[in-house]
Amino acid sequence: MSSKAQQILIALGGADNIIEIEPCITRLRTEVHDPSVVDEAALKAAGAHGVIRAGSVVQVVVGPEADNLAEDIEDLM
C-alpha cells in the first residue's frame, strides 16, 4: 500500500467524505460529500499534477498510476 494513496485519501477529506472513486486514464475521478474539505495543496504535495473540481466531483490528475492508486485508496477505505 502506498503512502501516496494515504496522503491522497486524507487530502480528499478521508474515507467518510468519499462517495465513489474510480480511475479514468490518468486521473482519479472522485465524488465527495463535502468538496470544501478537499485540500488541493495536500493533493499536489502528494504528487498530483493537478486538481479539477466540478461541484461534488473532484478529479485528481496523477498520471499513469491512477489504476494502482485507486485500488490502494479503496483498500484503505
DOKOLVEX-783457 format. One record per residue (C-alpha): residue number from 1; residue in three letters; x, y, z. Coordinates in steps of 0.05 Angstrom, whole numbers, always signed. Example, Ala and Ser with C-alpha at 12.3 -4.5 7.8 and 13.67 -1.06 7.14 Angstrom:
<rs>
<r><resi>1</resi><resn>ALA</resn><X>+246</X><Y>-90</Y><Z>+156</Z></r>
<r><resi>2</resi><resn>SER</resn><X>+273</X><Y>-21</Y><Z>+143</Z></r>
</rs>
This chain:
<rs>
<r><resi>1</resi><resn>MET</resn><X>+0</X><Y>+0</Y><Z>+0</Z></r>
<r><resi>2</resi><resn>SER</resn><X>+29</X><Y>+67</Y><Z>-19</Z></r>
<r><resi>3</resi><resn>SER</resn><X>+35</X><Y>+125</Y><Z>+28</Z></r>
<r><resi>4</resi><resn>LYS</resn><X>+16</X><Y>+167</Y><Z>-32</Z></r>
<r><resi>5</resi><resn>ALA</resn><X>-52</X><Y>+134</Y><Z>-32</Z></r>
<r><resi>6</resi><resn>GLN</resn><X>-59</X><Y>+150</Y><Z>+42</Z></r>
<r><resi>7</resi><resn>GLN</resn><X>-39</X><Y>+223</Y><Z>+31</Z></r>
<r><resi>8</resi><resn>ILE</resn><X>-90</X><Y>+230</Y><Z>-26</Z></r>
<r><resi>9</resi><resn>LEU</resn><X>-145</X><Y>+197</Y><Z>+16</Z></r>
<r><resi>10</resi><resn>ILE</resn><X>-132</X><Y>+245</Y><Z>+73</Z></r>
<r><resi>11</resi><resn>ALA</resn><X>-129</X><Y>+306</Y><Z>+26</Z></r>
<r><resi>12</resi><resn>LEU</resn><X>-196</X><Y>+286</Y><Z>-3</Z></r>
<r><resi>13</resi><resn>GLY</resn><X>-226</X><Y>+292</Y><Z>+67</Z></r>
<r><resi>14</resi><resn>GLY</resn><X>-218</X><Y>+219</Y><Z>+88</Z></r>
<r><resi>15</resi><resn>ALA</resn><X>-258</X><Y>+157</Y><Z>+73</Z></r>
<r><resi>16</resi><resn>ASP</resn><X>-322</X><Y>+186</Y><Z>+103</Z></r>
<r><resi>17</resi><resn>ASN</resn><X>-321</X><Y>+242</Y><Z>+52</Z></r>
<r><resi>18</resi><resn>ILE</resn><X>-313</X><Y>+197</Y><Z>-9</Z></r>
<r><resi>19</resi><resn>ILE</resn><X>-376</X><Y>+172</Y><Z>-43</Z></r>
<r><resi>20</resi><resn>GLU</resn><X>-341</X><Y>+140</Y><Z>-102</Z></r>
<r><resi>21</resi><resn>ILE</resn><X>-271</X><Y>+137</Y><Z>-131</Z></r>
<r><resi>22</resi><resn>GLU</resn><X>-251</X><Y>+108</Y><Z>-198</Z></r>
<r><resi>23</resi><resn>PRO</resn><X>-191</X><Y>+112</Y><Z>-243</Z></r>
<r><resi>24</resi><resn>CYS</resn><X>-200</X><Y>+147</Y><Z>-310</Z></r>
<r><resi>25</resi><resn>ILE</resn><X>-137</X><Y>+140</Y><Z>-353</Z></r>
<r><resi>26</resi><resn>THR</resn><X>-91</X><Y>+190</Y><Z>-317</Z></r>
<r><resi>27</resi><resn>ARG</resn><X>-139</X><Y>+214</Y><Z>-264</Z></r>
<r><resi>28</resi><resn>LEU</resn><X>-175</X><Y>+193</Y><Z>-202</Z></r>
<r><resi>29</resi><resn>ARG</resn><X>-247</X><Y>+213</Y><Z>-211</Z></r>
<r><resi>30</resi><resn>THR</resn><X>-276</X><Y>+223</Y><Z>-142</Z></r>
<r><resi>31</resi><resn>GLU</resn><X>-345</X><Y>+242</Y><Z>-118</Z></r>
<r><resi>32</resi><resn>VAL</resn><X>-345</X><Y>+272</Y><Z>-48</Z></r>
<r><resi>33</resi><resn>HIS</resn><X>-398</X><Y>+292</Y><Z>+3</Z></r>
<r><resi>34</resi><resn>ASP</resn><X>-365</X><Y>+359</Y><Z>+21</Z></r>
<r><resi>35</resi><resn>PRO</resn><X>-319</X><Y>+389</Y><Z>-32</Z></r>
<r><resi>36</resi><resn>SER</resn><X>-299</X><Y>+445</Y><Z>+16</Z></r>
<r><resi>37</resi><resn>VAL</resn><X>-256</X><Y>+398</Y><Z>+58</Z></r>
<r><resi>38</resi><resn>VAL</resn><X>-214</X><Y>+376</Y><Z>-2</Z></r>
<r><resi>39</resi><resn>ASP</resn><X>-143</X><Y>+402</Y><Z>+7</Z></r>
<r><resi>40</resi><resn>GLU</resn><X>-114</X><Y>+418</Y><Z>-62</Z></r>
<r><resi>41</resi><resn>ALA</resn><X>-46</X><Y>+437</Y><Z>-33</Z></r>
<r><resi>42</resi><resn>ALA</resn><X>-41</X><Y>+370</Y><Z>+2</Z></r>
<r><resi>43</resi><resn>LEU</resn><X>-61</X><Y>+333</Y><Z>-62</Z></r>
<r><resi>44</resi><resn>LYS</resn><X>-6</X><Y>+369</Y><Z>-100</Z></r>
<r><resi>45</resi><resn>ALA</resn><X>+43</X><Y>+355</Y><Z>-44</Z></r>
<r><resi>46</resi><resn>ALA</resn><X>+25</X><Y>+281</Y><Z>-51</Z></r>
<r><resi>47</resi><resn>GLY</resn><X>+45</X><Y>+283</Y><Z>-124</Z></r>
<r><resi>48</resi><resn>ALA</resn><X>-18</X><Y>+304</Y><Z>-161</Z></r>
<r><resi>49</resi><resn>HIS</resn><X>-4</X><Y>+342</Y><Z>-225</Z></r>
<r><resi>50</resi><resn>GLY</resn><X>-69</X><Y>+380</Y><Z>-219</Z></r>
<r><resi>51</resi><resn>VAL</resn><X>-139</X><Y>+382</Y><Z>-188</Z></r>
<r><resi>52</resi><resn>ILE</resn><X>-203</X><Y>+394</Y><Z>-227</Z></r>
<r><resi>53</resi><resn>ARG</resn><X>-267</X><Y>+409</Y><Z>-190</Z></r>
<r><resi>54</resi><resn>ALA</resn><X>-338</X><Y>+408</Y><Z>-215</Z></r>
<r><resi>55</resi><resn>GLY</resn><X>-388</X><Y>+411</Y><Z>-158</Z></r>
<r><resi>56</resi><resn>SER</resn><X>-381</X><Y>+347</Y><Z>-116</Z></r>
<r><resi>57</resi><resn>VAL</resn><X>-335</X><Y>+315</Y><Z>-168</Z></r>
<r><resi>58</resi><resn>VAL</resn><X>-260</X><Y>+324</Y><Z>-157</Z></r>
<r><resi>59</resi><resn>GLN</resn><X>-212</X><Y>+296</Y><Z>-209</Z></r>
<r><resi>60</resi><resn>VAL</resn><X>-141</X><Y>+286</Y><Z>-184</Z></r>
<r><resi>61</resi><resn>VAL</resn><X>-91</X><Y>+283</Y><Z>-242</Z></r>
<r><resi>62</resi><resn>VAL</resn><X>-39</X><Y>+231</Y><Z>-222</Z></r>
<r><resi>63</resi><resn>GLY</resn><X>-13</X><Y>+204</Y><Z>-288</Z></r>
<r><resi>64</resi><resn>PRO</resn><X>-8</X><Y>+130</Y><Z>-308</Z></r>
<r><resi>65</resi><resn>GLU</resn><X>-11</X><Y>+104</Y><Z>-236</Z></r>
<r><resi>66</resi><resn>ALA</resn><X>-85</X><Y>+123</Y><Z>-229</Z></r>
<r><resi>67</resi><resn>ASP</resn><X>-108</X><Y>+49</Y><Z>-230</Z></r>
<r><resi>68</resi><resn>ASN</resn><X>-60</X><Y>+28</Y><Z>-175</Z></r>
<r><resi>69</resi><resn>LEU</resn><X>-74</X><Y>+89</Y><Z>-132</Z></r>
<r><resi>70</resi><resn>ALA</resn><X>-150</X><Y>+79</Y><Z>-138</Z></r>
<r><resi>71</resi><resn>GLU</resn><X>-142</X><Y>+6</Y><Z>-116</Z></r>
<r><resi>72</resi><resn>ASP</resn><X>-97</X><Y>+27</Y><Z>-57</Z></r>
<r><resi>73</resi><resn>ILE</resn><X>-146</X><Y>+81</Y><Z>-36</Z></r>
<r><resi>74</resi><resn>GLU</resn><X>-205</X><Y>+32</Y><Z>-39</Z></r>
<r><resi>75</resi><resn>ASP</resn><X>-165</X><Y>-16</Y><Z>+4</Z></r>
<r><resi>76</resi><resn>LEU</resn><X>-155</X><Y>+39</Y><Z>+56</Z></r>
<r><resi>77</resi><resn>MET</resn><X>-229</X><Y>+54</Y><Z>+57</Z></r>
</rs>
